[in-house]
Amino acid sequence: MGFIRSTFSFLLGTAFGVYAAQNYNVPNVRKLIDTGLVMAKHIEENYRKPKRRDDDD
């Protein structure tokens, strides 16, 4: 019974997702994540402490 219930839930969720994506302006999550990662990388590069150079080497 668990397999049928989980399959039904998965199919219902998939159908709802397809309906929402076709009829509403749903943002592209992959694009949002990529933009956030680029912004985080830029901030990290700008605000990172400079590396200390040891003159003993």
C-alpha positions, 0 to 999 in steps of 0.5 A, a space after each residue: 500500500 505504501 508504494 501506491 500511496 507514494 506513487 500517487 503523491 509523486 504523480 499528483 505533485 508532478 501534475 500540479 508542478 506542470 500546471 503551475 509552470 505553464 499557467 503562472 510566472 514561476 521563477 527559474 530556480 536554477 537561475 536564481 541559485 546560479 546568480 546567488 553563487 556568483 554574487 557570493 563569490 564576488 563578495 568573498 573575493 572582495 572582502 577576503 583578508 589578504 594572505 600574509 607573506 612570510 619572509 622566512 621561506 
